[in-house]
Amino acid sequence: MSKIGFSQNTAQSSIKSRQVDHKYVDAKVFEVEDPTKKLIHIIGGGFFNEPRYYSTGSDGKPEAGKPNIKNEFSLTEQAQEVIDTAKAVLASPNPEDLLVIANWVRTDLKIRTTPSVLLAIAATNEASKPYLRKYSSVIIQRADEIRQVFAAYNHLFNYKDGKRVKAVPHSLLKGLRDAFLKFRESDFLKYDSKDRPTFGDVALMLRERKRLSKPIFEYLVNHKIIDPEATPIFNYRNQLNSLKEFNDQAKDLAKKSFATWENIISQFGSKKETWEFLIDAGLVKYMAMLRNLRNFEQVNISEKHWDKVYEKLTSEQDHKQLPFRFLAARRNVTGKNAISAIDIAIDKTVSNVPELPGKTFIMVDSSASMDQKVSEKSDMSCKDAGYALASILAKKTGRKTIMACFGDSLSEVSFSEADSVMTIIQKMEETGTRVGCSTNAYLALKWLLAEKITSRYRYVNYVILSSIPEKPVSVDRIVIISDMACYGQDNLGQLLNKYRMTVNKDVKYYSINMAGHGQSQVDPMDKNSLLISGWSEAIFTLIRDFEGMKDESGKDVPSIDLLRERFRVL
């Protein structure tokens, strides 16, 4: 007589019965029906309204590698999915969760535009309006994000036939007023432009005439200085803008007006003298310094100034840079000063990753779809972002980590914990060129299960290039970094279930979505799996929290509870 309960076959059948066809590729996946879980799963996998490799064409059929169609609001399919999912979160029993997620995305994932859009969406729903004021001033961390929120709200919800149809909700106005008043003259100068809405438009819409001093209000709205002593920074900047030569007066006014490197270089040219002055005056912040290393090389700044650049890049911890930014900078420089600074700087980001005891298996997508650029203006790809993220985790977890790239085939990445992050990235790039362009993530689970495979599918031979283990490999966690458009004969979700039943029933599975596709390779209801997204090393903190945080019954908590713990504004 058989034991009462699920056998391996019945458990697999239960999983299979809940699977659906992937929206874009030939595979079986799961729909993420909980909107809060889905938003966490998709929102960090791309900048807002940027194209994806896979999309739906004008005929309603999947397309690959083609320009994304935009709707009547000039939104891509990715952007519309974020908006629709956000609205579904607002309709849930916990509408505040949308703002918790927005705070997480802005703070940990280091993404700016998407949280602004989420604030605008929250302003349309009565259930979330009571929370808007306290979250707005926390989520808005740069002055231009106030303009973004206004632009998003008006564009998506408040314009018809080119005219505004209603007033901005008071709950949003109050939050934006609080945010507006925390910025200084220099912030308004740095982030203003002729694009509408300007800060003048914002001041008028927020009705800030009473709370702002008249001289500041007059400058923002009409760009007039009526009292130089009351607005000294505006006054100094106007004086600076009138100069033609980069003399001592210009340098003094640049310091007094907190001029940006863009102001100085556009006005006085990209020269050795101007760059060295900017470095000495502290007017080149961390991100700008990282992005301008090539310019420093081209104008041949002095060794003394390279020392200052090196010191800043290698000592500053709270720089808020996404890991792939270091890789982008590295590809643009040739000199040892810049290379040394970048390599040490990215190694420093490892300290942001928490300790993760036990054995980790990292599987990284090296397929053609991961070559999609992170934005239309960038040369960096989702694959670059994935390699940088995986290399930081591998450097942290060291010799207790197994890492592999998958495409048509699977190949283990050979690295040492003594390697730098940049060296590990280079080894991943080399390995990735050997595995082909498909997205066969299931091969990684086959390798862990010690199952040999040489199969033929769609006229391609899929093989595991690395040596097959003699017996199944037990790990404590599996991390997949992919655009989640995985396909093939075998099913990743079913293989994960098989691994748990035959090798390690407690293994944790972490899905890091790099492209924001809304379906999941594994069961979203699985309590030992966490669906997340993002390109920042800060997401690894969620792994630590997920493994260390239990509810009263001792079970692992949902991902939103992890975010509520850290990002709810009280």
TORMAR-694370 format. One line per 8 residues: number of its first residue (from 1); for each residue x, y, z of C-alpha. Coordinates in nm, 2 decimals, always signed. Example, Ala and Ser with C-alpha at 12.3 -4.5 7.8 and 13.67 -1.06 7.14 Angstrom:
BEGIN
1 = +1.23 -0.45 +0.78 ~ +1.37 -0.11 +0.71
END
This chain:
BEGIN
1 = +0.00 +0.00 +0.00 ~ +0.14 +0.34 -0.10 ~ +0.20 +0.61 +0.15 ~ -0.06 +0.88 +0.19 ~ +0.05 +1.21 +0.03 ~ +0.22 +1.34 -0.29 ~ +0.45 +1.11 -0.48 ~ +0.71 +1.27 -0.71
9 = +0.48 +1.22 -1.01 ~ +0.16 +1.36 -0.85 ~ +0.36 +1.66 -0.73 ~ +0.50 +1.72 -1.07 ~ +0.15 +1.69 -1.22 ~ +0.01 +1.94 -0.98 ~ +0.27 +2.19 -1.08 ~ +0.22 +2.12 -1.45
17 = -0.15 +2.17 -1.43 ~ -0.10 +2.54 -1.32 ~ +0.15 +2.63 -1.60 ~ +0.07 +2.83 -1.91 ~ +0.24 +2.91 -2.23 ~ +0.51 +3.18 -2.22 ~ +0.40 +3.50 -2.38 ~ +0.70 +3.52 -2.61
25 = +0.89 +3.19 -2.63 ~ +0.82 +2.82 -2.65 ~ +0.81 +2.73 -2.28 ~ +0.57 +2.66 -1.99 ~ +0.57 +2.92 -1.71 ~ +0.35 +3.05 -1.43 ~ +0.14 +3.36 -1.42 ~ +0.22 +3.58 -1.12
33 = -0.14 +3.65 -1.01 ~ -0.07 +3.85 -0.69 ~ -0.02 +4.20 -0.83 ~ +0.22 +4.30 -0.54 ~ +0.44 +4.01 -0.60 ~ +0.43 +4.07 -0.97 ~ +0.53 +4.43 -0.94 ~ +0.83 +4.34 -0.73
41 = +0.91 +4.07 -0.99 ~ +0.91 +4.32 -1.29 ~ +0.98 +4.67 -1.17 ~ +1.35 +4.66 -1.13 ~ +1.41 +4.48 -1.46 ~ +1.45 +4.79 -1.67 ~ +1.43 +5.16 -1.68 ~ +1.08 +5.30 -1.74
49 = +0.95 +5.30 -2.09 ~ +1.26 +5.15 -2.25 ~ +1.23 +4.88 -2.52 ~ +1.27 +4.51 -2.46 ~ +1.41 +4.24 -2.68 ~ +1.07 +4.06 -2.68 ~ +0.75 +4.25 -2.74 ~ +0.41 +4.21 -2.90
57 = +0.38 +4.32 -3.27 ~ +0.10 +4.51 -3.44 ~ -0.05 +4.18 -3.54 ~ -0.07 +4.07 -3.17 ~ +0.20 +3.81 -3.22 ~ +0.54 +3.79 -3.03 ~ +0.83 +3.97 -3.19 ~ +1.20 +3.95 -3.11
65 = +1.47 +4.21 -3.16 ~ +1.24 +4.46 -3.33 ~ +1.14 +4.82 -3.23 ~ +0.88 +4.82 -2.96 ~ +0.54 +4.95 -3.05 ~ +0.41 +5.24 -2.83 ~ +0.05 +5.31 -2.75 ~ -0.15 +5.64 -2.76
73 = +0.04 +5.76 -2.45 ~ +0.37 +5.68 -2.61 ~ +0.42 +5.39 -2.37 ~ +0.60 +5.07 -2.45 ~ +0.44 +4.74 -2.35 ~ +0.68 +4.72 -2.06 ~ +0.57 +5.06 -1.92 ~ +0.20 +4.98 -1.96
81 = +0.25 +4.65 -1.78 ~ +0.41 +4.84 -1.49 ~ +0.12 +5.09 -1.48 ~ -0.15 +4.82 -1.50 ~ +0.02 +4.61 -1.22 ~ +0.06 +4.92 -1.00 ~ -0.31 +5.00 -1.04 ~ -0.39 +4.64 -0.94
89 = -0.18 +4.68 -0.62 ~ -0.38 +4.99 -0.54 ~ -0.70 +4.78 -0.57 ~ -0.56 +4.52 -0.33 ~ -0.63 +4.52 +0.05 ~ -0.29 +4.69 +0.11 ~ -0.27 +5.00 -0.13 ~ +0.02 +5.14 +0.08
97 = +0.23 +4.86 -0.06 ~ +0.26 +5.05 -0.39 ~ +0.44 +5.33 -0.21 ~ +0.66 +5.09 -0.01 ~ +0.77 +4.94 -0.34 ~ +0.83 +5.28 -0.49 ~ +1.05 +5.37 -0.19 ~ +1.25 +5.04 -0.24
105 = +1.30 +5.10 -0.61 ~ +1.43 +5.46 -0.55 ~ +1.64 +5.38 -0.25 ~ +1.79 +5.03 -0.31 ~ +1.75 +4.97 -0.68 ~ +1.87 +5.33 -0.76 ~ +1.61 +5.39 -1.02 ~ +1.46 +5.74 -1.05
113 = +1.18 +5.77 -1.31 ~ +0.98 +5.46 -1.22 ~ +0.91 +5.57 -0.85 ~ +0.80 +5.91 -0.98 ~ +0.54 +5.74 -1.21 ~ +0.43 +5.52 -0.91 ~ +0.37 +5.84 -0.71 ~ +0.16 +5.98 -0.99
121 = -0.04 +5.66 -1.01 ~ -0.10 +5.66 -0.64 ~ -0.25 +6.01 -0.66 ~ -0.53 +5.87 -0.87 ~ -0.67 +5.63 -0.61 ~ -0.86 +5.73 -0.29 ~ -0.72 +5.44 -0.10 ~ -0.36 +5.55 -0.14
129 = -0.40 +5.93 -0.10 ~ -0.37 +5.93 +0.28 ~ -0.01 +5.79 +0.24 ~ +0.10 +6.02 -0.04 ~ +0.23 +6.31 +0.17 ~ +0.46 +6.12 +0.39 ~ +0.61 +5.90 +0.11 ~ +0.65 +6.18 -0.15
137 = +0.93 +6.37 +0.04 ~ +1.11 +6.04 +0.11 ~ +1.09 +5.90 -0.24 ~ +1.18 +6.23 -0.41 ~ +1.56 +6.25 -0.36 ~ +1.65 +6.49 -0.64 ~ +1.48 +6.82 -0.73 ~ +1.40 +6.72 -1.09
145 = +1.20 +6.43 -0.96 ~ +0.93 +6.68 -0.86 ~ +0.91 +6.78 -1.22 ~ +0.89 +6.41 -1.32 ~ +0.60 +6.34 -1.09 ~ +0.40 +6.64 -1.23 ~ +0.48 +6.55 -1.59 ~ +0.38 +6.18 -1.53
153 = +0.05 +6.27 -1.36 ~ -0.05 +6.53 -1.62 ~ +0.06 +6.31 -1.92 ~ -0.11 +5.99 -1.80 ~ -0.41 +6.11 -1.61 ~ -0.48 +6.48 -1.65 ~ -0.47 +6.59 -2.01 ~ -0.73 +6.57 -2.29
161 = -0.69 +6.73 -2.63 ~ -0.38 +6.91 -2.50 ~ -0.55 +7.07 -2.20 ~ -0.54 +7.00 -1.83 ~ -0.88 +6.87 -1.73 ~ -0.86 +6.88 -1.35 ~ -0.66 +7.00 -1.05 ~ -0.38 +6.79 -0.91
169 = -0.50 +6.61 -0.60 ~ -0.43 +6.79 -0.27 ~ -0.26 +6.48 -0.12 ~ +0.00 +6.49 -0.40 ~ +0.03 +6.87 -0.38 ~ +0.11 +6.85 -0.01 ~ +0.37 +6.58 -0.05 ~ +0.54 +6.77 -0.34
177 = +0.54 +7.10 -0.14 ~ +0.72 +6.92 +0.14 ~ +0.97 +6.79 -0.11 ~ +1.00 +7.12 -0.29 ~ +1.10 +7.31 +0.02 ~ +1.38 +7.08 +0.11 ~ +1.59 +7.18 -0.19 ~ +1.82 +7.47 -0.23
185 = +1.89 +7.73 -0.50 ~ +2.17 +7.52 -0.63 ~ +1.94 +7.22 -0.67 ~ +1.70 +7.42 -0.88 ~ +1.98 +7.55 -1.10 ~ +2.13 +7.21 -1.14 ~ +1.82 +7.03 -1.25 ~ +1.62 +7.30 -1.43
193 = +1.57 +7.31 -1.81 ~ +1.34 +7.45 -2.07 ~ +1.15 +7.13 -2.08 ~ +0.80 +7.16 -1.93 ~ +0.71 +7.15 -1.66 ~ +0.99 +7.38 -1.54 ~ +1.05 +7.46 -1.17 ~ +0.86 +7.78 -1.24
201 = +0.56 +7.57 -1.36 ~ +0.60 +7.36 -1.05 ~ +0.61 +7.67 -0.82 ~ +0.29 +7.80 -0.98 ~ +0.11 +7.46 -0.96 ~ +0.21 +7.41 -0.60 ~ +0.09 +7.76 -0.52 ~ +0.42 +7.82 -0.35
209 = +0.40 +8.20 -0.36 ~ +0.32 +8.22 +0.01 ~ +0.58 +7.98 +0.15 ~ +0.87 +8.07 -0.09 ~ +1.04 +8.40 -0.05 ~ +0.94 +8.65 -0.32 ~ +1.29 +8.67 -0.47 ~ +1.32 +8.29 -0.51
217 = +0.96 +8.26 -0.65 ~ +1.03 +8.55 -0.90 ~ +1.35 +8.38 -1.02 ~ +1.19 +8.04 -1.07 ~ +0.89 +8.17 -1.24 ~ +1.03 +8.47 -1.44 ~ +1.41 +8.42 -1.41 ~ +1.44 +8.77 -1.27
225 = +1.67 +8.86 -0.98 ~ +1.49 +9.12 -0.77 ~ +1.71 +9.10 -0.46 ~ +2.07 +8.97 -0.52 ~ +2.13 +8.94 -0.14 ~ +1.82 +8.72 -0.09 ~ +1.92 +8.49 -0.38 ~ +2.30 +8.50 -0.39
233 = +2.35 +8.17 -0.57 ~ +2.11 +8.27 -0.85 ~ +2.30 +8.60 -0.87 ~ +2.64 +8.44 -0.88 ~ +2.53 +8.20 -1.15 ~ +2.40 +8.49 -1.37 ~ +2.73 +8.66 -1.33 ~ +2.92 +8.35 -1.43
241 = +2.71 +8.29 -1.73 ~ +2.80 +8.64 -1.86 ~ +3.18 +8.56 -1.87 ~ +3.38 +8.46 -2.18 ~ +3.71 +8.37 -2.02 ~ +3.79 +8.11 -1.76 ~ +3.98 +8.35 -1.53 ~ +4.00 +8.38 -1.15
249 = +3.67 +8.56 -1.14 ~ +3.50 +8.27 -1.33 ~ +3.65 +8.02 -1.09 ~ +3.54 +8.22 -0.78 ~ +3.18 +8.25 -0.92 ~ +3.18 +7.88 -1.01 ~ +3.25 +7.79 -0.65 ~ +3.00 +8.04 -0.51
257 = +2.72 +7.93 -0.74 ~ +2.79 +7.56 -0.70 ~ +2.82 +7.52 -1.08 ~ +2.81 +7.17 -1.22 ~ +3.08 +7.02 -1.44 ~ +2.83 +7.04 -1.73 ~ +2.80 +7.42 -1.68 ~ +3.17 +7.48 -1.68
265 = +3.27 +7.25 -1.96 ~ +2.99 +7.36 -2.20 ~ +3.08 +7.73 -2.13 ~ +3.46 +7.72 -2.12 ~ +3.55 +7.39 -2.30 ~ +3.69 +7.05 -2.21 ~ +4.04 +7.15 -2.13 ~ +4.30 +7.04 -1.88
273 = +4.27 +7.36 -1.68 ~ +3.89 +7.34 -1.65 ~ +3.89 +6.97 -1.55 ~ +4.17 +7.02 -1.29 ~ +3.98 +7.32 -1.14 ~ +3.66 +7.12 -1.12 ~ +3.84 +6.83 -0.94 ~ +4.01 +7.07 -0.70
281 = +3.69 +7.25 -0.62 ~ +3.49 +6.93 -0.56 ~ +3.25 +7.01 -0.83 ~ +3.28 +6.67 -1.00 ~ +3.07 +6.43 -0.80 ~ +3.11 +6.05 -0.79 ~ +2.89 +5.96 -1.09 ~ +3.03 +6.24 -1.30
289 = +3.38 +6.14 -1.21 ~ +3.32 +5.78 -1.31 ~ +3.17 +5.89 -1.64 ~ +3.44 +6.14 -1.72 ~ +3.75 +5.93 -1.67 ~ +3.80 +5.92 -2.05 ~ +3.79 +6.30 -2.07 ~ +4.05 +6.31 -1.79
297 = +4.28 +6.09 -2.00 ~ +4.22 +6.29 -2.32 ~ +4.31 +6.62 -2.16 ~ +4.60 +6.46 -1.97 ~ +4.53 +6.58 -1.61 ~ +4.83 +6.58 -1.38 ~ +4.93 +6.30 -1.15 ~ +4.83 +6.51 -0.85
305 = +4.47 +6.53 -0.99 ~ +4.47 +6.16 -1.07 ~ +4.55 +6.10 -0.70 ~ +4.24 +6.29 -0.61 ~ +4.03 +6.10 -0.86 ~ +4.16 +5.77 -0.73 ~ +4.10 +5.87 -0.37 ~ +3.74 +5.97 -0.43
313 = +3.65 +5.67 -0.64 ~ +3.81 +5.41 -0.41 ~ +3.71 +5.55 -0.07 ~ +3.35 +5.67 -0.11 ~ +3.10 +5.39 -0.02 ~ +2.76 +5.56 -0.05 ~ +2.78 +5.64 -0.42 ~ +2.46 +5.49 -0.54
321 = +2.60 +5.36 -0.87 ~ +2.46 +5.05 -1.04 ~ +2.74 +4.79 -1.09 ~ +2.73 +4.80 -1.47 ~ +2.83 +5.17 -1.46 ~ +3.18 +5.06 -1.35 ~ +3.19 +4.82 -1.64 ~ +3.08 +5.10 -1.88
329 = +3.36 +5.32 -1.75 ~ +3.62 +5.05 -1.77 ~ +3.55 +4.99 -2.14 ~ +3.61 +5.36 -2.22 ~ +3.95 +5.40 -2.06 ~ +4.30 +5.28 -2.14 ~ +4.54 +5.43 -1.87 ~ +4.64 +5.25 -1.55
337 = +4.52 +5.54 -1.33 ~ +4.16 +5.51 -1.45 ~ +4.17 +5.13 -1.47 ~ +4.31 +5.09 -1.12 ~ +4.05 +5.33 -0.98 ~ +3.76 +5.15 -1.14 ~ +3.87 +4.80 -1.05 ~ +3.92 +4.89 -0.68
345 = +3.60 +5.10 -0.68 ~ +3.38 +4.81 -0.80 ~ +3.55 +4.57 -0.55 ~ +3.44 +4.81 -0.28 ~ +3.08 +4.75 -0.37 ~ +3.12 +4.39 -0.24 ~ +3.10 +4.53 +0.11 ~ +2.74 +4.62 +0.04
353 = +2.65 +4.26 +0.00 ~ +2.56 +4.08 +0.33 ~ +2.72 +3.75 +0.44 ~ +2.53 +3.45 +0.28 ~ +2.64 +3.13 +0.46 ~ +2.64 +2.80 +0.28 ~ +2.68 +2.71 -0.08 ~ +2.54 +2.92 -0.36
361 = +2.48 +2.83 -0.73 ~ +2.46 +3.13 -0.96 ~ +2.32 +3.07 -1.31 ~ +2.35 +3.36 -1.55 ~ +2.17 +3.41 -1.88 ~ +2.41 +3.46 -2.17 ~ +2.15 +3.44 -2.45 ~ +2.10 +3.68 -2.74
369 = +1.80 +3.84 -2.58 ~ +2.02 +3.96 -2.30 ~ +2.21 +4.17 -2.55 ~ +1.92 +4.42 -2.54 ~ +2.05 +4.76 -2.43 ~ +1.94 +4.89 -2.09 ~ +1.82 +5.20 -2.26 ~ +1.81 +5.35 -2.60
377 = +2.09 +5.59 -2.51 ~ +2.32 +5.33 -2.36 ~ +2.58 +5.10 -2.50 ~ +2.54 +4.87 -2.20 ~ +2.32 +4.56 -2.22 ~ +2.11 +4.35 -1.98 ~ +2.39 +4.09 -2.01 ~ +2.64 +4.34 -1.89
385 = +2.42 +4.43 -1.60 ~ +2.38 +4.06 -1.52 ~ +2.75 +3.98 -1.54 ~ +2.84 +4.27 -1.31 ~ +2.57 +4.17 -1.06 ~ +2.67 +3.80 -1.06 ~ +3.04 +3.88 -1.03 ~ +2.98 +4.09 -0.72
393 = +2.79 +3.81 -0.55 ~ +3.05 +3.55 -0.66 ~ +3.33 +3.77 -0.52 ~ +3.14 +3.79 -0.19 ~ +3.05 +3.42 -0.15 ~ +3.39 +3.31 -0.29 ~ +3.50 +2.95 -0.29 ~ +3.16 +2.82 -0.18
401 = +3.00 +2.94 -0.50 ~ +2.94 +2.76 -0.83 ~ +2.87 +2.99 -1.12 ~ +2.76 +2.90 -1.47 ~ +2.65 +3.07 -1.79 ~ +2.37 +2.92 -2.00 ~ +2.25 +2.97 -2.36 ~ +2.22 +2.69 -2.61
409 = +2.45 +2.51 -2.37 ~ +2.58 +2.54 -2.01 ~ +2.94 +2.61 -1.90 ~ +3.08 +2.66 -1.56 ~ +3.27 +2.98 -1.49 ~ +3.61 +2.91 -1.34 ~ +3.71 +3.18 -1.09 ~ +3.90 +3.23 -0.76
417 = +3.78 +3.43 -0.46 ~ +4.11 +3.61 -0.50 ~ +4.00 +3.74 -0.84 ~ +3.88 +4.10 -0.86 ~ +3.52 +4.17 -0.96 ~ +3.64 +4.30 -1.30 ~ +3.84 +3.98 -1.35 ~ +3.54 +3.76 -1.28
425 = +3.33 +3.97 -1.52 ~ +3.59 +3.91 -1.79 ~ +3.59 +3.54 -1.72 ~ +3.21 +3.54 -1.75 ~ +3.23 +3.73 -2.08 ~ +3.47 +3.47 -2.21 ~ +3.25 +3.18 -2.09 ~ +2.94 +3.34 -2.23
433 = +3.08 +3.35 -2.58 ~ +3.09 +2.96 -2.58 ~ +2.74 +2.88 -2.47 ~ +2.54 +3.01 -2.77 ~ +2.23 +3.23 -2.79 ~ +1.93 +3.03 -2.67 ~ +1.79 +3.05 -2.31 ~ +1.81 +2.70 -2.17
441 = +1.81 +2.77 -1.80 ~ +1.69 +2.41 -1.73 ~ +2.04 +2.29 -1.82 ~ +2.17 +2.44 -1.49 ~ +1.92 +2.22 -1.29 ~ +2.02 +1.92 -1.50 ~ +2.38 +1.98 -1.40 ~ +2.29 +2.01 -1.03
449 = +2.09 +1.69 -1.06 ~ +2.40 +1.52 -1.23 ~ +2.18 +1.43 -1.53 ~ +2.36 +1.39 -1.86 ~ +2.20 +1.55 -2.15 ~ +2.26 +1.58 -2.53 ~ +1.94 +1.67 -2.69 ~ +1.83 +1.80 -3.02
457 = +1.57 +2.07 -3.03 ~ +1.48 +2.30 -3.32 ~ +1.78 +2.17 -3.51 ~ +2.03 +2.27 -3.24 ~ +2.23 +2.04 -3.02 ~ +2.21 +2.14 -2.65 ~ +2.48 +2.00 -2.43 ~ +2.63 +2.07 -2.10
465 = +2.99 +2.18 -2.18 ~ +3.12 +2.14 -1.82 ~ +3.20 +1.81 -1.67 ~ +2.89 +1.64 -1.53 ~ +2.92 +1.57 -1.15 ~ +2.93 +1.21 -1.05 ~ +2.64 +1.27 -0.81 ~ +2.39 +1.54 -0.75
473 = +2.53 +1.87 -0.60 ~ +2.37 +2.00 -0.29 ~ +2.35 +2.38 -0.26 ~ +2.17 +2.60 -0.01 ~ +2.05 +2.86 -0.27 ~ +2.01 +2.89 -0.64 ~ +2.02 +3.23 -0.80 ~ +1.91 +3.28 -1.16
481 = +1.99 +3.61 -1.33 ~ +1.80 +3.63 -1.66 ~ +1.54 +3.81 -1.87 ~ +1.31 +3.52 -1.78 ~ +1.24 +3.43 -2.14 ~ +1.37 +3.08 -2.08 ~ +1.27 +2.79 -2.30 ~ +1.35 +2.43 -2.40
489 = +1.22 +2.08 -2.37 ~ +1.26 +2.05 -1.99 ~ +1.08 +2.28 -1.75 ~ +1.27 +2.48 -1.50 ~ +0.99 +2.48 -1.24 ~ +0.95 +2.10 -1.25 ~ +1.32 +2.04 -1.24 ~ +1.34 +2.26 -0.93
497 = +1.07 +2.06 -0.76 ~ +1.26 +1.74 -0.85 ~ +1.58 +1.88 -0.70 ~ +1.40 +1.95 -0.38 ~ +1.25 +1.61 -0.36 ~ +1.57 +1.42 -0.44 ~ +1.86 +1.64 -0.33 ~ +1.78 +1.93 -0.09
505 = +1.42 +1.99 +0.02 ~ +1.51 +2.33 +0.17 ~ +1.70 +2.49 -0.11 ~ +1.61 +2.85 -0.17 ~ +1.55 +2.98 -0.52 ~ +1.60 +3.35 -0.62 ~ +1.48 +3.47 -0.95 ~ +1.64 +3.81 -1.05
513 = +1.45 +3.95 -1.34 ~ +1.67 +4.16 -1.57 ~ +1.41 +4.26 -1.83 ~ +1.08 +4.30 -1.65 ~ +0.88 +4.02 -1.82 ~ +0.57 +3.94 -1.60 ~ +0.56 +3.56 -1.60 ~ +0.77 +3.34 -1.37
521 = +0.98 +3.03 -1.44 ~ +0.89 +2.89 -1.11 ~ +0.58 +2.86 -0.90 ~ +0.50 +3.21 -0.75 ~ +0.32 +3.03 -0.46 ~ +0.64 +2.85 -0.36 ~ +0.74 +2.97 -0.01 ~ +1.10 +2.89 -0.07
529 = +1.13 +3.10 -0.38 ~ +1.17 +3.48 -0.41 ~ +1.08 +3.67 -0.72 ~ +1.27 +4.00 -0.74 ~ +1.42 +4.23 -1.00 ~ +1.69 +4.49 -1.03 ~ +2.04 +4.57 -1.14 ~ +2.18 +4.68 -0.80
537 = +2.38 +4.48 -0.55 ~ +2.14 +4.60 -0.28 ~ +1.89 +4.33 -0.39 ~ +2.12 +4.07 -0.22 ~ +2.01 +4.22 +0.11 ~ +1.67 +4.07 +0.04 ~ +1.82 +3.73 +0.01 ~ +1.97 +3.76 +0.36
545 = +1.64 +3.89 +0.49 ~ +1.44 +3.62 +0.32 ~ +1.66 +3.35 +0.48 ~ +1.67 +3.51 +0.82 ~ +1.31 +3.64 +0.86 ~ +1.03 +3.40 +0.97 ~ +0.67 +3.45 +1.06 ~ +0.52 +3.32 +1.38
553 = +0.47 +2.98 +1.24 ~ +0.83 +2.96 +1.14 ~ +0.76 +2.98 +0.77 ~ +0.94 +3.22 +0.53 ~ +0.77 +3.55 +0.48 ~ +0.65 +3.69 +0.14 ~ +0.87 +3.94 -0.03 ~ +0.65 +4.24 +0.04
561 = +0.69 +4.18 +0.41 ~ +1.06 +4.21 +0.36 ~ +1.01 +4.55 +0.19 ~ +0.76 +4.67 +0.45 ~ +1.01 +4.60 +0.72 ~ +1.26 +4.84 +0.56 ~ +1.08 +5.08 +0.34 ~ +0.74 +5.16 +0.51
569 = +0.74 +5.53 +0.61 ~ +0.59 +5.57 +0.96
END
